[in-house]
């Protein structure tokens, strides 16, 4: 369960819960595959690190309308 950062802050930063879920999942997977040293140095889970990035506006989602 994600306690820090608070999920309501992450959802607010992302726009809605669905977008937050997609962005956090994709970013966590990217962190695990491409930057494992970053996770080892911070001693936090990839999902927590990704959620923090979304909350801080470091990672954003883009919606495409057709």
C-alpha positions in Angstrom: 0.0 0.0 0.0 1.2 3.5 -0.9 1.3 5.9 2.1 4.0 8.3 1.0 3.4 10.4 -1.0 -0.4 10.6 -0.2 -2.4 9.1 -3.1 -4.8 12.0 -3.3 -1.9 14.4 -4.0 -0.6 12.0 -6.8 -4.0 11.8 -8.4 -4.4 15.6 -8.2 -1.0 16.1 -9.9 -1.8 13.5 -12.6 -5.4 14.7 -13.4 -7.3 11.5 -12.5 -6.8 8.1 -10.9 -6.6 6.2 -14.2 -3.9 8.4 -15.6 -2.0 8.3 -12.3 -2.1 4.5 -12.3 -0.8 4.2 -15.9 2.0 6.8 -15.5 3.2 5.4 -12.2 3.2 1.8 -13.5 5.1 2.7 -16.7 7.6 4.9 -14.8 8.2 2.2 -12.2 8.9 -0.4 -14.8 11.2 2.0 -16.6 13.1 2.7 -13.4 13.5 -1.0 -12.6 14.8 -1.8 -16.1 16.9 1.2 -16.9 18.1 2.8 -13.6 18.3 0.1 -10.9 21.2 1.9 -9.2 18.9 4.9 -8.5 16.5 2.6 -6.6 19.3 0.9 -4.6 20.8 4.2 -3.6 17.4 5.6 -2.4 16.3 2.3 -0.7 12.7 2.9 -1.9 10.5 0.8 -4.1 10.2 1.7 -7.8 6.5 2.4 -7.4 7.1 4.8 -4.5 9.8 6.6 -6.4 7.6 6.9 -9.5 4.6 8.2 -7.4 6.9 10.8 -5.9 8.0 11.9 -9.3 4.4 12.3 -10.5 3.5 14.3 -7.4 6.4 16.6 -7.9 5.6 17.1 -11.6 8.8 15.5 -12.8 6.8 12.9 -14.8 3.6 13.9 -16.6 1.0 12.2 -18.8 -0.3 13.3 -22.1 -3.8 12.5 -23.3 -4.5 12.3 -27.0 -7.9 13.0 -28.3 -9.0 11.5 -31.6 
